[in-house]
Every structure is written in structure tokens, then in C-alpha cells.
Amino acid sequence: MDMPPQAVPAPDSSPRGHDGLLPHAAPLLDDGVFSPERMKAEREQAYFSDLYLLAPVAYFVLGLDGVILQVNLVAAELFGLARGHPGHVLFRSYVHEAFRHDYDRFVQRVLNSSEPERIQLQVRPRPGAREAGMPVSLLGSADPNGQALRLVLEQAEGKLAALERSEERFRRIVHSAEEGIWEIDAQALTSFVNPKMAHMLGCQIEEMLGQPLAAFMDEEGRALMARNIARRQDGIAERHEFKFLRRDGSTLWATLATNPIFDSGGTYLGALALVSDITAQRAASERIWRQANFDSLTGLPNRQMFLDRLQHEAHHARREGNCLALLFIDLDHFKQVNDRLGHEKGDMLLRQAAQRISGHVRATDTVARLGGDEFTVILAGVGQLGGIERVLQELTAALALPFVLDGDTAQVSASVGVALYPSDAEATDTLLRQADQAMYAAKSAGRNGYSYFTPALQQAADLRRLTVREMRVALAQDQFEVHYQPIIRLCDGSIERAEALLRWRHPLRGLLAPADFIAFAEANGLIIDIGEWVFRQVVRQARQWQDEHGAAFQISINKSAVEFRCDAALYQDWGGHLARQGLAPGAIVIETREAVLLDEARQVVERLRQFRAMGLALALDDFGSGQVSLACLKTADLDFLKIGRALVGELDRDDAGLGLCEALIALAQRLGLKVVAEGVETASQRDLLRAAGCDYAQGYFFSRALPAGQMDRLLAAQSAA
């Protein structure tokens, strides 16, 4: 037959095993838990149960307590039972009262005998019914493990009458069965289907008769069917899932339990199959599988599927002696798009980015979304770096193009890290980490580019992780210090302001400047906790110096862009803390760089307003090194403009540097801003700035950053002078 075997035998053939009974049940452990043997036997029982489903005699499997565990269709109809769930019903309750003693002795003989036992008695179709009993013959056999009893029930009447009754019952069951029934001949042509089977395929019975089984299958199904022909002709019963095509072209997924049919001489006549519609179950399983393995936003494989593909591709590359490249892609400035245009437009950008990435790699390569704005690409079977370079250049160029988002336009770029298998790593988790590290190197190099993993990157990553751990300890153990650099009023040389600068007194590396650790703190969010600690230290120090040296004394604190983008709740208590300390408005100045003013993110704008509402002054640090516009200077509500050390360093070299500084000073003062010059290192620079009208200056010419104690002595000396 051209379908997977495991059908029931034809009505005129014996469906029994070697002893004429059902397959053996399997053992329970003493506490009722399935033993391994029981589990194996249950699988075998399920495998063959359909073989007995359509047999024209009643079959029962009983537990040792006499409860009915399994029945076939004839038995279910005879006693009015639900075949799938018979319930907690004793077979003995159907035995006529006059025969129950005989039945009990029969059961004991069966359980103590290695051969089948037979008995004639009477049963009633319902427990406790008053109608006359029905004469039957019971053939019983114990499971070899002694854990179940198998019964075959046949009505004790004339052979012709029994046959007629059996055939009538069989015909009724077949035509009303919830399962499809499909019989084919030795040439795999349909010889019989019941109404349910025809309905499942959307056909009339007459349309199916004489048609080959292959006519209702696709190419995949026909190939599987052909492989099973020999097994069926060898008499092997099997269960398989097949995809059929309904008359309207839709798909029917079905389980076929198929059993070959032979005549008395052993000639293969065909097969009979029970067919169950599992289309809905398959669709549900497919949906669950997709949800578990694919990203719902982009349709790309998710992290779980990506890791599985990476393992598979690495195994294949190792077996074939090939290489593969792993690309780790992170979109630059994507958060700003979300903040400016909203998450819906951000999702649109991610979908378009996924399409662009997929469009620039081969169909055999794997593109996945790990989460957020992170994507990965597995380039399998790469032979030369030139091919990888081409893909990298095309990807970065494509992702740098503007994205049109339902009327809005956004522009991002991509930083890409590359790790190679097996030259960089053979373990896939290590390879992924290395690609991630290379991506961060690309970001550090200015974004919108790519970087290959190198051992130096690994060392830098190890240092980054170590530094972060040590910084957490440093915060808990008060290893951080605040030093103060005096800010000089140029008109008279007095000190009425200072800039707070963080230092880390490392137990092994000595005193560290911010350049040695701040970038690590920003990358992992620890900068928020450090910034909170610095604020409270500076407020305490400002209160002390105002008391000792005058209420006009100010201290500046640097704030990174990361701190401006964090949750407003983190700064909620700052205003109250300032009030409790009794500091005058403007006693604390928040310094930030030009990039913050250019950031249009909602959080950044809100943070500037929040600081201003608390009475904090605002200063723009390192002016002249970026591209901040005059409009930003006007709308940011600043108090101070700090000219960067690069411009100050040009003062001694040519007139152009001096002219530029003079213009900036004049512009700032026209806008109502005080001007501070940073990085003053010579007397000449001081004099030129003073002549140009600059308000304040700081730098090594005046003083380095000093510990609080030394700064206190400097202020005290000034007060005494």
C-alpha cells in the first residue's frame, strides 16, 4: 500500500496477537507511578491501539482492580462508554448478578495462568439494569508482567447470526466513526472511504473511489509514501503524519495509523488506515514554535534560534574545514529616534533595518535580531576576507541611508563587530562575546563603521569588566575623592568659584583621573550612582565654604550625557537636599558638553528644565570643540560658557586664535552669559583673556585640582590677605 502502515485488519481477518488478545499492558510501580517499562509499553500500546479499534468484537483492557482502562469501538458501543475516557468503571458491574461468582473465579484463573482462559456468562449493557442478560463468551489473558487483564468479548449466538450482527455493527460504526477510514488495494487505489474521510478532504465518496492515494498528496507526501511501500508489504504496521491536499487546495494534516491486509495465502491485498485530522494541532504547534524561535516584530530568528543556527553552522564548518564570520550589529543613535518620534516609528525603523540587512547577505546566511536594536549575521562558508569586507561595506552604507517612517525621516548608522570561526574562537559563546567586543570597538572609533576582533580587544574587555567590579567596591568603601580646581576672577585674581573633579584612589594603581574609569562607568550605568555620591559631597563642601568664605562661592559639577538621559525620579530629591542645606540659588553649577544641547531627546530637555527649576546654574563646557548652534546657546537658558582649552591654546600662536576668542567672549556676553576660559597655562594667555573681557579662567597656570583640605587652605589664605 502507498501509505504508512498501521491500519486495522479487514473484518474477516483476525485482529488478535499470538494468543488472540490485545497487546500487553505495562507495569505500574507500587505507588502508582509509571515505571520506565510502563512508559515504553504505553507508547507501544498507543502505537497499536488503532489496530484493534475497528475489530468486530469487543476488546477490553482491565487494571488489576477490575477497572476498565481501554476499549475499542465495539466495546464502547456495547456498554455505552466513551472510548477515550471510559471513566472509573468496573467490568464486573456489567456482569449479571447470577454469574459474578463465576466471573471472579475466572479472573483468578486468568491471573494465575500463562494460557488464555475462556468462560460463558451473561452481561447487561448498563450496570444495575433489569433487562435479561446477554449470553457472551469471554476470552481472558493476563499481561506477562501481571499488571493488567485483557478480555475479548463475543456474543454467544449462532455463527451466522453473530456474523450478521457483527457486520451490521461494523458497518454502523464505520459510517458514524469520528475518525476517517481509508482502504486501498495493492496498487494503492482507493477501494473504500467512510463519509468522515470524504468530508475531511472536501470530496464526495464517489470522487475518491478508484483514485490513487498519491492524488491527494503533495510531492513531500508522495516521497514519504514511496519509502514505506516495502515496509507495508513486509507486514509492518506504522503511524505517520501526512500532509494531504483538500479539494479546495487547502492543507489537511492527518495522522495515519495504517495496517497491511493479506489474504490467507499471505498475498498483500492493500491496507486499511485510521485517519485523524490534526490540522488545528499542527497550526497551534507551529504558532508556538514560531513564537519561541522568531522575533515577532521583524520576523527574523530570535536569540534562541540564532544560537541554535550558530551551533549548527560552526559544527558544519568544523566538519567541512570551512570558516564562518559572525557579525554583531548595533544601530547608532536609535534611542534618539525612539525618544523623538515614539516607539511606533522606532519599530518601523527596526523592521526596515532588518529588511536592509537581509537584502545584503545571501539567502543561505542567517540574520537574527537579538533584541532592541541589536542584530547578528552568520556568514557561512566564507573563504576570503575580501568577501566579508564587501558585505560589511554594503551593510554600513545601507543602514546609514535615511529611513522614511510614515511621513517622518530618521537617520541612524551602524557599528559592526566581526569575529571569525575558528581563528578567533571555536566555542560559539566565546565567538559571540568577541563579536560584541569588536562592535564596541567600532563604536569607540566613532561609530558608522566596523571592527574585527583582536586579542587586544579581549584584553580591553577584561579590563572593562574588572574595572567595573572594582568601581562598585570603591563606591562602597569610599575610595573616590573629590578634588577642586580654583576658578579665578580675572579682573582681580580672586577665587570665588571651583570645579569639582572626581578622583579614584585605587588601592593598587594609585590616584586615577576620570579618563581612566569614567567611560566604563558610563557604559554600565554606574555613573548614576557615582554622580549621586559626588553631588552630595559637593553640596556639603559648598555649604562649608559659603559659611567660611562668603555666600557667593560656587562649585561646578560635570554631568555626562548618560546622566541627562536617565529617569527624572533619580534627581527628585536634589532640590529638597539643597533646601535642607540652606544653599543659595546657583551655589551648584551643572556643567555639560555640547553634545547634550544637540540631543533632542525628551529626557535631556526635561532634565535641563528640572535642574533649572531646582535653582541650579547651568554651564556649557569645552565650547568651540563641537558644532553647537547659536540657537542652542539662546534657548538652553545657560549661565556660563566655558571656552575649551584647544581655543585657549591658540592665543599665543597667531592673531586668528585671539580674534576667535574675542568674538566668542563678546557673543556670550551679549547673550548675558559669563565666560570661563579653561586650560590657561601661561601668563600671556591670562593677560590676553583679561584684555578681551573674559570673566573667569582656570588652568595649571593658577592651580591644579586640589584635595578639599588644600583648597580650604588656599581659600583661607585669600581671606586673610
Secondary structure, 3 states (H helix, E strand, C coil): CCCCCCCCCCCCCCCCCCCCCCCCCCCECCCCCECHHHHHHHHHHHHHHHHHHCCCCEEEEEECCCEEEEECHHHHHHHCCCCCCCCCCEHHHHECHHHHHHHHHHHHHHHCCCCCEEEEEEECCCCCCCCCCEEEEEEEEECCCCCEEEEEEEECCCHHHHHHHHHHHHHHHHHHCCCEEEEEECCCEEEEECHHHHHHCCCCHHHHCCCEHHHHECHHHHHHHHHHHHHHHCCCCEEEEEEEECCCCCEEEEEEEEEEEECCCCCEEEEEEEEEECHHHHHHHHHHHHHHHECCCCCCECHHHHHHHHHHHHHHHHHHCCEEEEEEEEEECHHHHHHHHCHHHHHHHHHHHHHHHHHCCCCCCEEEEEECCEEEEEEEEECCHHHHHHHHHHHHHHHHCCEEECCEEECCEEEEEEEEECCCCCCHHHHHHHHHHHHHHHHHCCCCEEEECCHHHHHHHHHHHHHHHHHHHHHHCCCEEEEEEEEEECCCCEEEEEEEEEEEEECCCEEECHHHCHHHHHHHCHHHHHHHHHHHHHHHHHHHHHHHHCCCCEEEEECCHHHHCCCHHHHCCHHHHHHHHCCCCCCEEEEECHHHHHCCCHHHHHHHHHHHHCCCEEEEEEECCCCCCHHHHHHCCCCEEEECHHHHCCCCCCHHHHHHHHHHHHHHHHCCCEEEECCCCCHHHHHHHHHCCCCEECCCCCCCCEEHHHHHHHHHHHHHC
